[in-house]
Amino acid sequence: MEMRPRRFLPSISLLSAFEAVLKTGSTAAAARDLNLTQSAVSRLVQNLEQQLGRQLFERHRQKLIPTQAAHAYGRDVTRALDLIQRGSMEVAANPGGGTLSLAILPAFGTRWLAPRLGTFLVKHPGITINLATRLKRFNFAVEGFDAAIHFGAEDWHDAGHMKLFEERLTACISPALLNDHPITGVDDMSGLPLLQLETRPNAWLIWFAAHGAEPTSVTGMLFDQFATMTQAAISGLGVALLPDYLAYAEIAEGRLVPLLKRGVPGSGSYWLVWPQARANYPPLEAFRTWLAEELSPEASSVS
């Protein structure tokens, strides 16, 4: 492993003093927060400036005025200290396992992942999983997640990828709307509102092409999540293109009816992605292994 230059790895005491002065605006207030003397805080800040070779505060009488460099550096220092604190808390609270912070897509997390997580937790009782919703890709270094569920291609920058499965779409309609507008072929779709999802702008074009037809004018409500689009379809507001894993329960329970060809290949796949720096993190390794067991061998590949 490449050694990090010590000059650019200031001690926690130096960074804590710098952050406290930056946040409180004075060495006196920082000294109270850190339970140190004011002179000790001033000395720590000066030592940090000497180590970095860069002035972080302008000194006017008894005041320290942060430079632009100090404000920029402070944001990074706060994130770093927060990560260290979180990691220390996790080790103290759960020394035999660990915590996996996972960013999920709402529908995937609710309908595919959540019902299966119990088996993972039974196999790994020492691991805690924290879930948070993210609709768009983000910067792992800034957000602090260990991994994320990503839809699309194998194109998340500086990340490892594990393919889960390809998305397959089925057009679904409410029984009441189908009764009012019978459909026996793709031409019968004309005039029906076609509900759309922001992240799948070409979904209907793909669906019509799979039926060997040119799409009619795609008009209908636009949604940012599958959950609200599904409810709109159940309410008879139009036809929804839903991933099979999401449509299954609605079809089985009679709230929606599938139309024509089912399971049309969509525009992308679902992936587990993670920052390369976390690739060997034990809870993440355990999670990847479990996912591979949940999926068929043909559907899983790690790169």
N, C-alpha and C positions, 0 to 999 in steps of 0.2 A: 504494500500500500504506500502511495506517495505521501511523504511527510509534509505536514503543513508548516509554513514558516511561523516560528513562534512570535515574531513581531506582529503578525496579523491575527494572533489568538490572545487577546488581552484576557486577564483573569476576570472571574465573575465579580470580584470586589470592585475592580476598576469600572466595569460596565454598569454595575448596579449604581455606583455613585454618579456616573455620567447621566444615566437615565433619570435618577431621582432629581438631579439639578435641572435637567431639561424639563421635567414635568412640573416641578414646584416653582421654578424660577429663581431659586436662591439656594446658597449653600446652607444657610441656617435652617430652612424648611426641610431640605434634603437630609441634614444631620438628624433632625428630630425623627423623620421617617425611618432612617437606617439605624437609629440609636448609636450614633457616632458623634464625635465632636466636630464643630464646624471646620476647624483646622485640618482634621483628618480627611474630611470630604474634599476640601480644597486641594490637599496634597494628592489624593487619589485622581482627581480630575487632571491635575498637572502631569501626573505620571502617565496617564492615558494619552495626553497630547504629545508628550515626549516619545512615547512608544510608537505612535502613529506618524510622528513627524508632521503634524498638522494642527493648527490652532482651531479649537472647537468653540471657544467663547471669547468674546471681546470684553475686556475688563475696564469698567468705568466706575472709579471710586469703589464702592462696596458691591457693585452689581456685576453680574455675569450675563452678557448678552449673547445668546447662541447664534452662531454663523449659519448660513444656508447649508453648509456641509454638515453641521451638527444636527440640523433637522432631518436631513436625508439619512444620516448614519443612525439617528435615534430610532427611525422607523424599523430599520433592520435589526437593531439591538433589541428592541422590544419584542419583535417576532421571535428572535432567537431565545431570549430569556423565557418567553411564554412556552416555547417548545421544550426547553430544558425542564421547566417547572412541571409541565404536563407529563413528560416522561418519568420524572422523579416520583410524581404522585402515583402513576400507574404501577411502577415497580414496588412502591411501598404498599399499595393497596392490593396488588395481585402479583406477588413475586413469582408464582409458579406458572403464570399464563401470559397475560398481556392484554392490551386493548387494540382492536382493529377499528379504525375510523374509516367508514366507507361512504362515499357519495353515490347516491342511487338515482335512477330515473323513477319518477313517481309510480307510473303504472307497473313497470317491471318490478320495482321493489315491493309493491302491495300485492300483486297478483301472482308473480312467479317466485320471487326470492323469499318473502316473509313466510309463506306456508311451509317452506323447506328448512328454514333456519333452525328449527327445533332439533333436527337430526344432527346438525353441526354442533350445537351447544351441548348435546348429550355426549358426543364423541370428545369434545374439548371443553369440559366444564370450567377450566381455568381461564378461558378467553372470554372477554367481554366485547361485544360488537356495538359500536355507535353508528347510527344511520342518520344521514342528512340528505335532503333533496337538492340536486343541482340539475337544471335543465340544459345547461350549456357547459362546454369544456372550460377548464379553469387552470390556474397555475398551481401545481402541487406545492411548490416552495412557499407560496403565499398562504394557501388555504390550510395546509397541514394534514391533508387526508393521506391515509396509507394506500388507498386504492379507490377506483371509481368504476361504475358501470357506464359504458360508452356505447352509443349507437352510431353506426356508420361504417367506416373502413378502418384498416389498420394504420391509422395516420396520426395518432396522438404523439406530439413531439416529445422526444427524450423519455419515452415510457415503454415498459414491457407490455405485451398484449397476450391475452388468452382468449381465443374465440369460444364463445358459448354456443350460439346457434344463429342461423340466418332467420331474418324476419319473414314470415309468410302471412299474407293478408287475405281476409275474407270479407266480402261486402255483406253487411247486415242491415236488416230493416225490421221495423216493428210489425207485429201481426196486423194491427189495425191499418197501418199505412199500406201494407201489402194487400189487404182485403179491398182497399179503395183503389189500388193501382196494381193489378196483377202483373207479374213479370214471368214470362216463359222464355225470353231470349234477351240478348243484350240490347236490341233495338227498343225494348219496352222501358229501358232506363231513361229514355228521352223525357224531359220535363220534370224529373224528380230532382229535388235538392240533393246535391252531393256534398256531404260534410267534409271539411278539409282540416288537416293538421299543419301548423306552421312549419314543423320540422320535416314534413313529408310532402313538399310542394309538387312532386311528380307522381305521387302514389296513384292517382286515378288514371293518368296516362299509361302507367305500367299495367294497371288492372285491365283497361280496355284492350291494350296490345296483346295481353295474354289470352283474350277472347277473340283475337283476330279482328278487332273492330277499331275504327277511329272514334275517339272520345267525342261525346256530345259536349256542348258548352258546360264547363264545370262551374256551376254556380251553387252556392250554399254557404252556410255559416263557417267561420274560421275559428279554430280553437288552438290553444297552446298546450293542452293536455288531453290524453286519451280518455280520462275519467269523465270530464265534462262532455266530450263528444259522444261518448257511449250513452250518457244519460239523455242527451239531445235525441239520439237515435231511438232510444226506448220511448221517449215522449212523442215520437212520430214527426220530428222536425226534419227528417231527411235520412239518407242512407250513409252509413259510416263504414269506412274501411278499417277493420280492426285486426291486430295481430292475433293469430290463432290462440295463443296462450291466454289472451284477454277475452276473446269472444266465446271461448268454450263454455264457461259457466252461464253466460247470458243465453246462449243457444240451448243448452241442456235444460235450463229452467223455463224456457219458453218466452223470455222477454224479448228476444230477437230471433229472426229467421235468416239463415244463410241464403245468399242468392248465387245461382249459377255455379261457376267453378270455385271451389274452395282452396285455400292455401296457396294463393298466387305468390311466387317469390317477390319480395319487396325490393327496396332500394339499398339495403344494408344489412349488417349483422350486429348482434350484441356482443360486447367484449368486456372482459375485466381488464382494466389497465392500472398500472402502478408506476411510481417514479423509480428509476433505476437504482437510486440510492436505498430504496426500501425492499429491493428484490429478495433479499435473504432474511427479512424480518420474520421470525418464527410464526406469529399469528397469521401473517399473510401467506406464508408457505402452507400452513395447515388449511387455510381457506381455499387456496388454489387446488390442493389435493382433493379436498372435499367436493369442490365444484366438478372436477374431472370425474369423480365417482358418480355424481348426480347425472352427468351427461353421457351420451354414447361416445365410445372412443373415436368414432369418425367425426364427431362434432367438435372435439377439443384439440387445440394445438397451441403450444406456447412458443413465443418468439422473443 
